């Protein structure tokens, strides 16, 4: 992930929840309009898994173990 993308994600995390949802919806809408190739089912499953694990970590009083992605990043 480039430093520019990391900076965008850090800015995203600082937004209120309603702004996060609005921005995420707009990014999806623009991506679909741009003609980018569709996300594979495998990628969608991986994204969903990472999302739910992060939500579990946020809601859990006990720290859950983090896992490494294919590119070596910790989730």
Residue pairs with C-beta under 8 A, 6 or more apart in sequence:
1 9
1 71
1 73
12 20
12 23
15 23
39 47
50 69
50 75
53 64
53 67
53 75
54 75
56 64
57 63
57 64
57 66
66 74
66 75
67 74
67 75
68 74
68 75
69 75
